[in-house]
């Protein structure tokens, strides 16, 4: 039996297998990532709480523990390849596969006029929101392919990255461009994953 989660998707509806599976969520120590961890944990899914800050990650774990949600803290900074590699090695050693990867970790700065945006902000935003997602996704593909029932990758995007449904009055050059690029990256991976031998489905979602 499959159950839907309260997300809106820019592609097909997201469904989760009800049987036991392993899910990694980046940036899961707060906000959207933490709420996703709660929802999946309530469905009996083993949640790996990805966090670059172990103190904040531990605090999130305590909150999940109060709700009797079984989760494991996973140190991962999407802008640090060494932490990504260590996370991959740990998941492989402890679980042997990964069923769900949710690329949630991102940075968002207040917007100014594009002509006033500094290059440093663009680099920082793309490093986390685009290159970081690519690094994590690529690193975990081999373990996702080992999922017994096929795996799913969810990239948390935003309406701010949409050309057709952009939020009027909001001007966030770095963030909007990074999410638009993320949507295209998702599309390119989706074309590759059309090969059934990959056994992976990928979506971008706007968690509104």
C-alpha positions in Angstrom: 0.0 0.0 0.0 1.2 3.5 -0.8 0.4 6.8 1.0 0.6 10.3 -0.2 2.4 13.1 1.6 1.1 16.7 1.8 3.5 18.1 -0.8 2.7 19.8 -4.1 4.9 18.6 -6.9 5.8 20.2 -10.2 5.6 16.7 -11.7 3.8 13.6 -10.5 2.3 13.3 -7.0 4.7 12.0 -4.4 4.0 8.6 -2.9 5.9 6.7 -0.3 6.1 2.9 0.1 4.4 1.9 3.4 6.9 -0.9 4.0 10.1 -0.2 6.0 12.6 1.9 4.1 15.5 4.3 4.7 15.3 8.0 3.9 18.0 10.7 4.1 17.0 14.3 4.4 19.6 17.1 4.2 19.1 20.2 6.3 16.7 18.2 8.5 17.5 19.9 11.8 14.9 22.6 11.3 12.1 24.0 9.1 10.8 22.1 6.2 13.5 19.4 6.5 12.5 18.7 10.1 8.8 18.6 9.3 9.5 16.1 6.5 11.5 14.0 8.9 8.5 14.0 11.3 6.0 13.0 8.6 8.1 10.2 7.2 9.0 9.0 10.7 5.4 8.7 11.6 4.9 6.5 8.6 7.5 4.0 10.0 10.3 5.1 7.7 13.8 5.1 9.1 14.8 8.7 8.9 18.5 9.9 8.6 18.5 13.4 9.9 21.1 15.2 7.8 22.6 18.2 9.5 25.9 20.1 9.2 25.6 21.3 12.8 25.7 18.3 15.1 24.4 20.4 18.1 21.4 21.5 16.2 21.0 18.1 14.8 21.0 16.5 18.2 18.3 19.0 19.3 16.1 17.9 16.4 16.7 14.3 17.3 15.5 14.9 20.8 12.2 16.4 19.5 11.7 13.3 17.2 12.4 11.0 20.1 9.6 12.6 22.2 7.2 11.6 19.4 8.7 8.0 19.4 10.1 8.5 15.9 13.1 6.3 15.2 15.8 8.4 13.5 19.6 8.6 13.2 21.7 11.8 13.1 23.8 12.0 10.0 26.5 14.7 9.7 26.5 16.1 6.2 27.3 19.5 4.8 26.3 19.7 1.2 29.1 22.2 0.5 31.8 19.8 2.0 32.6 16.8 -0.1 34.4 15.0 2.7 31.2 15.0 4.9 29.2 13.8 1.9 31.7 10.9 1.3 31.6 10.0 5.0 27.8 10.0 4.9 27.8 7.7 1.9 30.2 5.3 3.6 28.1 5.2 6.8 24.9 4.5 5.0 26.5 1.8 3.0 28.0 0.2 6.1 24.9 0.4 8.3 22.1 -0.1 5.8 23.5 -1.2 2.5 21.2 0.9 0.5 19.1 4.1 0.4 15.5 4.3 -0.6 14.7 8.0 -0.4 17.0 11.1 -0.8 15.5 14.5 -0.1 17.7 17.3 -1.0 16.4 20.0 1.3 19.4 21.9 2.6 19.6 25.4 1.1 20.5 29.0 1.8 18.4 32.0 1.1 19.4 35.6 1.6 17.3 38.7 1.5 16.9 40.1 -2.0 18.3 43.3 -3.3 18.2 44.7 -6.8 20.1 42.5 -9.2 22.5 45.3 -10.0 23.4 45.5 -6.2 23.9 41.7 -5.8 27.4 40.8 -4.9 29.2 38.0 -6.7 30.0 36.4 -3.3 26.4 36.0 -2.6 25.8 34.3 -5.9 28.7 31.9 -5.3 27.5 31.0 -1.8 23.9 30.5 -2.9 24.8 28.3 -5.9 27.3 26.3 -3.8 24.6 25.1 -1.5 21.5 25.2 -3.6 22.8 23.8 -6.9 26.3 22.3 -6.6 25.6 20.9 -3.2 22.5 19.1 -4.5 24.5 17.8 -7.4 27.3 16.5 -5.2 24.9 14.7 -2.8 22.8 13.2 -5.6 25.7 11.9 -7.6 27.4 10.4 -4.5 24.3 8.5 -3.4 23.2 7.2 -6.8 25.0 3.8 -6.3 23.2 3.2 -3.0 19.9 4.4 -4.3 20.2 1.8 -7.1 20.4 -0.8 -4.4 17.0 0.0 -3.1 14.9 -3.2 -3.1 11.9 -1.6 -4.6 13.4 1.3 -6.6 14.4 4.7 -5.1 13.2 8.3 -5.2 15.0 11.6 -5.1 13.1 14.7 -4.1 14.7 18.1 -4.7 13.1 20.8 -2.7 12.7 23.8 -5.0 10.6 27.0 -4.9 8.1 29.0 -6.8 10.7 31.7 -6.9 12.6 29.5 -9.4 9.7 29.2 -11.8 9.4 31.2 -15.0 5.7 30.5 -15.4 4.6 30.9 -11.9 6.9 33.4 -10.3 6.0 35.3 -7.2 5.4 39.0 -8.1 7.2 41.6 -6.1 9.9 39.3 -4.9 13.4 40.0 -6.1 16.0 37.4 -5.0 18.4 37.0 -7.8 20.8 34.5 -6.3 18.1 32.3 -4.7 15.7 32.4 -7.7 18.4 31.6 -10.2 19.7 28.7 -8.0 16.3 27.1 -7.8 15.7 27.6 -11.5 19.0 25.8 -12.2 18.0 23.1 -9.7 14.8 22.5 -11.6 16.7 22.0 -14.9 19.2 19.7 -13.1 16.2 17.7 -11.9 14.9 17.5 -15.4 18.2 16.3 -16.8 18.5 13.6 -14.2 14.9 12.6 -14.9 15.8 12.0 -18.6 18.7 9.8 -17.5 16.6 7.9 -15.1 14.1 7.0 -17.8 16.4 4.1 -18.3 14.5 1.5 -16.1 17.8 -0.1 -15.2 18.6 3.0 -13.1 15.6 2.2 -10.8 15.4 5.8 -9.6 12.6 8.4 -9.9 13.4 12.1 -9.3 11.1 15.1 -8.8 11.4 18.8 -7.8 8.7 20.0 -5.4 7.5 23.4 -4.2 6.6 22.7 -0.5 3.7 25.2 -0.4 
